Amino acid sequence: MYKVILGILVCLGIVLYWLSTITEGEYYRSRSPDGQYSIYASRNKYFNFNLPFTRFGDAGGKIHLYDELENSVVSSSSIDMISYVDGDFYWSEDEVSMKAREAIDLPRHINIKALDHYYSSFPVKNSWDFFIEGITYKVNKEINELIVRNEAGDIVLRDITYIAQINNGFQVLNNTPAIAYYDAALNKLEHAPTAEMISNEYCGNVTTYGLKIEETEKYYILKKAVGFTSYNFTTYKSIDSVKKKNIKNIHFLNNKRKIAFNDNAPKEDYVIIDFGDYFGILSEEFGIAYFDTIDVTKRPIKTMRNGLYGYYNITPTKYIEINPFTYNLARFKDKKNNEGYVAIDGNEYYD
């Protein structure tokens, strides 16, 4: 009888332990700089022993490192409160470190160029100048608004959150926010200011660039040549390489494996990699980033990952809806159905 009772208790303990490891849901998902990996939490399905000091709605559970390319979980570990995942992560070339957790090794390295770009944020400016048609304006950033003054120090525009020079005038967001347009003298307009071409100026001797993709048995080699006007591009140097495994096609934005341009007419030198089920965008400056789909027919490049949208090198892929840019601003809706505008520098302005 004792053996039977002991066996029942052991089996009950095993069942309870197994139930305690079952989790559900995906919370606080965030992604690596290049989109190869994501981290998210799942909460305990059957047992949650929240202490009184935990956040409302918080729960115990697990934290998961997910491989977006292989569609599989790399690593999972228990966590006392899933809200820990709603914080900062430090991504390095070969591991990710989490708040209050130890580091997790990555099965593949993250390109160091993508990391450098990820951690270099736009500088926060509290004051800057605009010079347009002989007029200088000074913009000061206050707590909840921007204030624009003329050369005499008089306030000529306020109660706005964003201002940028376009054509022969300005594009502005007021505190609603809503887009408004002004001319060079800061008179409000019904429509965007017209773009009048005064003259075309071209430098006579400028830097010229040539890029090409060469194919070897195992790699695609990205090569670059730099010269001046009328340079014939005979000396190319290798600047990057991509393994051929699983690649269906690779090309520049002109759909070719060769491109040339100069400083009078610069072009984006992004390399588009078609893996079949997903895409990569390779940049000499930023490394490679991965997406489910990309739209290269317009600029900037619209990206999608896991049903969420963004613009390459401007925003993360985190919006359920995002419109094309109207000059420097694009309308968006995020996962919480919050709406607003995102600027061409990546800053967001919520309704």
TITOR-836823 format. One record per residue (C-alpha): x negated, y negated, z negated; residue in three letters. Coordinates in Angstrom, 1 decimal. Layout:
N
<<X Y Z> "Ala">
...
END
This chain:
351
<<0.0 0.0 0.0> "Met">
<<-2.9 -2.4 -0.9> "Tyr">
<<-4.4 -1.7 2.5> "Lys">
<<-1.1 -2.4 4.3> "Val">
<<-0.7 -5.7 2.4> "Ile">
<<-4.3 -6.7 3.1> "Leu">
<<-3.8 -5.8 6.8> "Gly">
<<-0.7 -7.9 6.9> "Ile">
<<-2.4 -10.9 5.3> "Leu">
<<-5.4 -10.6 7.6> "Val">
<<-3.1 -10.5 10.7> "Cys">
<<-1.1 -13.4 9.3> "Leu">
<<-4.3 -15.3 8.8> "Gly">
<<-5.5 -14.6 12.3> "Ile">
<<-2.1 -15.7 13.7> "Val">
<<-2.1 -18.9 11.7> "Leu">
<<-5.7 -19.7 12.8> "Tyr">
<<-4.7 -19.1 16.4> "Trp">
<<-1.7 -21.3 16.1> "Leu">
<<-3.9 -24.0 14.5> "Ser">
<<-6.1 -24.1 17.6> "Thr">
<<-3.2 -24.7 20.1> "Ile">
<<-2.9 -28.3 21.2> "Thr">
<<-0.8 -30.1 23.7> "Glu">
<<-0.7 -33.4 25.7> "Gly">
<<-3.4 -35.7 27.1> "Glu">
<<-4.1 -38.9 25.2> "Tyr">
<<-6.6 -41.8 25.6> "Tyr">
<<-8.2 -40.4 28.8> "Arg">
<<-11.2 -42.4 30.0> "Ser">
<<-13.7 -41.7 32.8> "Arg">
<<-17.4 -41.7 33.3> "Ser">
<<-18.9 -44.6 35.3> "Pro">
<<-19.0 -42.6 38.6> "Asp">
<<-15.8 -40.6 38.1> "Gly">
<<-17.4 -37.2 37.8> "Gln">
<<-16.1 -36.6 34.2> "Tyr">
<<-13.3 -37.7 31.9> "Ser">
<<-12.7 -37.5 28.2> "Ile">
<<-9.3 -37.1 26.6> "Tyr">
<<-7.6 -35.8 23.4> "Ala">
<<-4.9 -33.3 22.8> "Ser">
<<-2.9 -33.1 19.6> "Arg">
<<-2.2 -30.1 17.4> "Asn">
<<1.0 -28.5 18.5> "Lys">
<<2.0 -26.7 15.3> "Tyr">
<<0.0 -28.0 12.4> "Phe">
<<-0.7 -31.6 11.5> "Asn">
<<-1.8 -32.5 8.0> "Phe">
<<-2.1 -36.3 8.4> "Asn">
<<-3.3 -38.1 5.4> "Leu">
<<-1.4 -41.2 4.2> "Pro">
<<-4.1 -43.6 5.5> "Phe">
<<-4.1 -42.3 9.1> "Thr">
<<-2.5 -44.5 11.8> "Arg">
<<1.2 -44.1 12.5> "Phe">
<<1.7 -41.4 15.1> "Gly">
<<-1.9 -40.2 14.8> "Asp">
<<-2.6 -36.5 14.6> "Ala">
<<-5.4 -34.0 14.4> "Gly">
<<-6.3 -32.2 17.6> "Gly">
<<-9.2 -31.6 20.0> "Lys">
<<-11.4 -33.8 22.2> "Ile">
<<-12.1 -32.5 25.7> "His">
<<-14.9 -33.3 28.2> "Leu">
<<-13.3 -32.6 31.7> "Tyr">
<<-15.2 -32.1 35.0> "Asp">
<<-13.1 -34.0 37.6> "Glu">
<<-15.0 -32.4 40.5> "Leu">
<<-14.6 -28.8 39.3> "Glu">
<<-11.2 -29.4 37.8> "Asn">
<<-12.2 -27.6 34.6> "Ser">
<<-12.9 -28.3 30.9> "Val">
<<-16.6 -28.5 30.1> "Val">
<<-16.4 -28.7 26.4> "Ser">
<<-13.8 -28.9 23.6> "Ser">
<<-14.1 -29.5 19.9> "Ser">
<<-11.8 -30.2 17.0> "Ser">
<<-11.2 -33.8 15.8> "Ile">
<<-9.5 -35.1 12.6> "Asp">
<<-7.6 -37.9 14.4> "Met">
<<-7.1 -38.1 18.1> "Ile">
<<-7.3 -41.9 17.8> "Ser">
<<-11.1 -41.5 17.6> "Tyr">
<<-11.0 -40.9 21.4> "Val">
<<-9.4 -44.3 21.9> "Asp">
<<-12.8 -46.0 21.5> "Gly">
<<-16.1 -46.6 23.0> "Asp">
<<-18.2 -43.9 24.7> "Phe">
<<-21.8 -44.2 25.7> "Tyr">
<<-22.6 -42.5 29.0> "Trp">
<<-26.2 -41.7 29.7> "Ser">
<<-27.8 -39.9 32.6> "Glu">
<<-27.3 -36.4 31.1> "Asp">
<<-25.0 -36.8 28.1> "Glu">
<<-22.0 -38.7 26.6> "Val">
<<-21.9 -39.9 23.0> "Ser">
<<-18.6 -40.5 21.2> "Met">
<<-17.6 -42.5 18.2> "Lys">
<<-18.0 -40.3 15.0> "Ala">
<<-18.9 -37.3 17.1> "Arg">
<<-22.1 -35.7 18.4> "Glu">
<<-23.4 -36.0 21.9> "Ala">
<<-22.2 -33.6 24.7> "Ile">
<<-24.5 -32.5 27.5> "Asp">
<<-23.3 -33.0 31.0> "Leu">
<<-23.6 -30.2 33.6> "Pro">
<<-24.6 -32.7 36.3> "Arg">
<<-26.5 -35.9 35.9> "His">
<<-24.9 -39.3 36.4> "Ile">
<<-26.7 -41.5 38.9> "Asn">
<<-28.7 -44.1 37.0> "Ile">
<<-27.6 -46.8 39.4> "Lys">
<<-23.9 -46.2 38.6> "Ala">
<<-24.8 -46.5 34.9> "Leu">
<<-26.7 -49.8 35.3> "Asp">
<<-23.7 -51.3 37.2> "His">
<<-21.2 -49.9 34.6> "Tyr">
<<-23.0 -51.5 31.7> "Tyr">
<<-23.7 -54.9 33.4> "Ser">
<<-20.6 -57.0 32.8> "Ser">
<<-19.8 -60.3 34.3> "Phe">
<<-21.2 -63.2 32.2> "Pro">
<<-18.6 -64.9 30.0> "Val">
<<-18.6 -68.6 31.0> "Lys">
<<-17.2 -71.3 28.7> "Asn">
<<-17.9 -74.1 31.1> "Ser">
<<-18.6 -74.4 34.8> "Trp">
<<-18.4 -76.8 37.7> "Asp">
<<-16.6 -76.9 41.1> "Phe">
<<-17.9 -79.1 43.9> "Phe">
<<-15.5 -79.6 46.8> "Ile">
<<-15.3 -82.3 49.5> "Glu">
<<-17.6 -84.6 47.5> "Gly">
<<-15.6 -84.2 44.3> "Ile">
<<-17.0 -82.5 41.1> "Thr">
<<-14.7 -80.9 38.6> "Tyr">
<<-15.7 -79.4 35.2> "Lys">
<<-13.8 -76.4 33.9> "Val">
<<-13.8 -75.7 30.1> "Asn">
<<-12.5 -72.5 28.6> "Lys">
<<-10.4 -73.0 25.5> "Glu">
<<-8.8 -70.3 23.4> "Ile">
<<-5.7 -69.6 25.6> "Asn">
<<-6.2 -71.9 28.6> "Glu">
<<-8.6 -73.5 31.0> "Leu">
<<-8.9 -77.3 31.1> "Ile">
<<-10.1 -79.1 34.3> "Val">
<<-11.6 -82.6 34.1> "Arg">
<<-12.7 -85.0 36.8> "Asn">
<<-16.1 -86.8 36.9> "Glu">
<<-14.7 -89.5 34.6> "Ala">
<<-13.8 -86.9 32.0> "Gly">
<<-10.1 -87.2 32.4> "Asp">
<<-8.0 -84.1 32.2> "Ile">
<<-6.5 -83.4 35.6> "Val">
<<-5.2 -79.8 35.1> "Leu">
<<-4.5 -77.6 32.1> "Arg">
<<-2.2 -74.8 30.9> "Asp">
<<-3.8 -72.4 33.4> "Ile">
<<-5.7 -69.1 32.8> "Thr">
<<-7.6 -68.8 36.1> "Tyr">
<<-8.9 -71.1 38.9> "Ile">
<<-10.9 -70.3 42.0> "Ala">
<<-11.9 -72.3 45.1> "Gln">
<<-10.3 -71.0 48.3> "Ile">
<<-10.5 -72.6 51.8> "Asn">
<<-10.2 -76.4 51.2> "Asn">
<<-8.5 -76.2 47.8> "Gly">
<<-7.8 -73.9 44.8> "Phe">
<<-5.9 -70.8 43.8> "Gln">
<<-4.6 -71.0 40.2> "Val">
<<-2.8 -68.8 37.7> "Leu">
<<-0.6 -70.6 35.2> "Asn">
<<0.2 -69.2 31.7> "Asn">
<<3.3 -67.2 33.0> "Thr">
<<1.2 -66.0 34.9> "Pro">
<<2.2 -67.1 38.4> "Ala">
<<0.0 -68.0 41.4> "Ile">
<<-0.1 -71.7 42.4> "Ala">
<<-2.2 -73.6 45.0> "Tyr">
<<-3.8 -77.0 44.9> "Tyr">
<<-5.7 -79.1 47.5> "Asp">
<<-9.1 -80.6 46.9> "Ala">
<<-7.7 -83.5 45.0> "Ala">
<<-5.7 -81.1 42.8> "Leu">
<<-2.4 -82.0 44.2> "Asn">
<<0.0 -79.1 44.0> "Lys">
<<0.9 -77.4 47.3> "Leu">
<<3.8 -75.2 48.3> "Glu">
<<1.4 -72.8 50.1> "His">
<<-2.2 -71.9 50.2> "Ala">
<<-4.5 -74.6 51.6> "Pro">
<<-5.4 -74.3 55.2> "Thr">
<<-8.8 -73.1 56.2> "Ala">
<<-10.2 -75.6 58.7> "Glu">
<<-13.5 -74.5 60.3> "Met">
<<-15.7 -77.6 60.5> "Ile">
<<-18.8 -76.0 62.1> "Ser">
<<-20.6 -72.7 62.5> "Asn">
<<-24.1 -72.8 61.1> "Glu">
<<-26.5 -69.9 61.7> "Tyr">
<<-30.1 -69.6 60.7> "Cys">
<<-32.5 -69.0 63.5> "Gly">
<<-34.8 -66.4 61.8> "Asn">
<<-33.1 -64.2 59.2> "Val">
<<-33.6 -60.9 57.5> "Thr">
<<-32.2 -58.0 59.5> "Thr">
<<-31.2 -54.6 58.1> "Tyr">
<<-30.9 -51.2 59.7> "Gly">
<<-29.5 -48.1 58.0> "Leu">
<<-29.1 -44.6 59.3> "Lys">
<<-28.2 -41.1 58.0> "Ile">
<<-30.4 -38.2 59.1> "Glu">
<<-29.5 -34.6 58.7> "Glu">
<<-31.9 -31.9 57.6> "Thr">
<<-31.2 -28.2 56.7> "Glu">
<<-30.1 -28.9 53.1> "Lys">
<<-29.7 -32.7 52.8> "Tyr">
<<-28.4 -35.9 54.4> "Tyr">
<<-31.2 -38.5 54.1> "Ile">
<<-30.2 -42.2 53.9> "Leu">
<<-32.9 -44.4 55.5> "Lys">
<<-33.3 -48.1 55.7> "Lys">
<<-35.4 -50.6 57.7> "Ala">
<<-35.8 -54.3 57.0> "Val">
<<-37.2 -56.8 59.4> "Gly">
<<-36.4 -60.2 60.9> "Phe">
<<-34.5 -61.4 64.0> "Thr">
<<-34.9 -59.1 67.1> "Ser">
<<-36.5 -56.4 64.9> "Tyr">
<<-36.4 -53.1 66.7> "Asn">
<<-36.1 -50.9 63.6> "Phe">
<<-38.8 -48.4 64.2> "Thr">
<<-40.0 -48.0 60.6> "Thr">
<<-37.3 -46.5 58.4> "Tyr">
<<-37.9 -45.6 54.7> "Lys">
<<-35.9 -43.0 52.8> "Ser">
<<-33.9 -44.6 50.0> "Ile">
<<-31.5 -41.8 48.9> "Asp">
<<-30.3 -38.3 49.7> "Ser">
<<-27.2 -36.1 49.3> "Val">
<<-27.0 -32.4 49.3> "Lys">
<<-25.1 -31.0 52.3> "Lys">
<<-23.2 -28.4 50.2> "Lys">
<<-19.4 -28.8 50.5> "Asn">
<<-19.6 -32.0 52.6> "Ile">
<<-17.3 -32.1 55.6> "Lys">
<<-18.4 -35.5 57.0> "Asn">
<<-20.6 -38.5 56.0> "Ile">
<<-20.8 -41.9 57.6> "His">
<<-20.9 -45.7 57.1> "Phe">
<<-17.8 -47.9 57.1> "Leu">
<<-18.0 -48.2 60.9> "Asn">
<<-17.4 -44.4 61.1> "Asn">
<<-20.9 -43.9 62.4> "Lys">
<<-24.2 -42.7 60.9> "Arg">
<<-26.0 -45.8 61.9> "Lys">
<<-25.4 -49.5 61.2> "Ile">
<<-27.3 -52.7 61.6> "Ala">
<<-26.6 -56.3 60.5> "Phe">
<<-28.4 -59.5 59.4> "Asn">
<<-27.9 -62.3 56.9> "Asp">
<<-25.9 -64.4 59.3> "Asn">
<<-23.2 -61.6 59.4> "Ala">
<<-23.7 -59.3 56.4> "Pro">
<<-21.9 -56.0 56.1> "Lys">
<<-21.1 -53.6 53.3> "Glu">
<<-23.6 -50.7 53.5> "Asp">
<<-21.4 -48.2 51.7> "Tyr">
<<-21.7 -44.5 52.7> "Val">
<<-18.4 -42.6 52.8> "Ile">
<<-18.7 -38.9 51.9> "Ile">
<<-15.8 -36.6 52.7> "Asp">
<<-15.8 -33.4 50.5> "Phe">
<<-12.5 -32.2 51.8> "Gly">
<<-10.5 -32.3 48.6> "Asp">
<<-12.1 -35.6 47.4> "Tyr">
<<-14.3 -38.4 48.5> "Phe">
<<-17.5 -40.1 47.4> "Gly">
<<-18.7 -43.7 48.0> "Ile">
<<-22.5 -44.1 47.9> "Leu">
<<-24.1 -47.4 47.5> "Ser">
<<-27.8 -48.2 47.3> "Glu">
<<-27.1 -50.6 44.5> "Glu">
<<-24.5 -48.7 42.4> "Phe">
<<-25.2 -45.0 43.2> "Gly">
<<-22.2 -42.6 43.9> "Ile">
<<-18.7 -42.6 42.6> "Ala">
<<-15.9 -40.0 43.2> "Tyr">
<<-12.2 -40.4 44.1> "Phe">
<<-9.3 -38.3 45.2> "Asp">
<<-8.5 -40.7 48.1> "Thr">
<<-9.9 -43.9 49.4> "Ile">
<<-8.5 -46.5 51.9> "Asp">
<<-11.4 -47.9 53.9> "Val">
<<-9.2 -49.6 56.5> "Thr">
<<-9.0 -52.8 54.4> "Lys">
<<-11.3 -54.8 52.1> "Arg">
<<-11.8 -54.3 49.3> "Pro">
<<-11.7 -50.5 49.4> "Ile">
<<-8.6 -49.2 47.5> "Lys">
<<-9.3 -46.0 45.5> "Thr">
<<-7.1 -43.4 43.8> "Met">
<<-8.0 -40.8 41.1> "Arg">
<<-5.4 -38.6 39.3> "Asn">
<<-2.5 -40.7 40.6> "Gly">
<<-4.0 -44.0 39.4> "Leu">
<<-5.2 -46.8 41.7> "Tyr">
<<-8.0 -49.4 41.7> "Gly">
<<-10.4 -51.3 44.0> "Tyr">
<<-14.0 -50.0 44.4> "Tyr">
<<-16.6 -52.0 42.6> "Asn">
<<-13.9 -54.4 41.2> "Ile">
<<-11.5 -52.4 39.0> "Thr">
<<-11.4 -48.9 37.4> "Pro">
<<-8.8 -46.5 38.9> "Thr">
<<-6.3 -47.1 36.1> "Lys">
<<-3.1 -48.7 37.6> "Tyr">
<<0.1 -46.9 38.6> "Ile">
<<0.6 -49.8 41.1> "Glu">
<<-1.7 -52.4 42.5> "Ile">
<<-1.0 -54.7 45.5> "Asn">
<<-3.5 -56.0 48.1> "Pro">
<<-5.5 -59.0 47.1> "Phe">
<<-4.0 -62.4 48.0> "Thr">
<<-7.3 -64.3 48.2> "Tyr">
<<-8.8 -63.7 44.8> "Asn">
<<-5.8 -62.1 42.9> "Leu">
<<-3.9 -58.8 43.1> "Ala">
<<-0.7 -57.9 41.3> "Arg">
<<-0.8 -54.7 39.2> "Phe">
<<1.3 -52.5 36.8> "Lys">
<<-0.6 -50.3 34.3> "Asp">
<<0.3 -46.9 32.7> "Lys">
<<2.2 -48.7 30.0> "Lys">
<<4.3 -50.6 32.6> "Asn">
<<2.5 -53.8 31.7> "Asn">
<<2.2 -56.1 34.7> "Glu">
<<-0.1 -58.9 35.6> "Gly">
<<-2.9 -60.0 38.0> "Tyr">
<<-6.4 -58.8 38.3> "Val">
<<-9.0 -61.2 39.8> "Ala">
<<-11.7 -60.4 42.3> "Ile">
<<-14.2 -60.4 39.4> "Asp">
<<-12.3 -57.6 37.6> "Gly">
<<-10.7 -59.8 34.8> "Asn">
<<-7.1 -59.1 34.0> "Glu">
<<-4.3 -61.6 33.3> "Tyr">
<<-1.2 -60.0 31.8> "Tyr">
<<2.3 -61.3 32.0> "Asp">
END
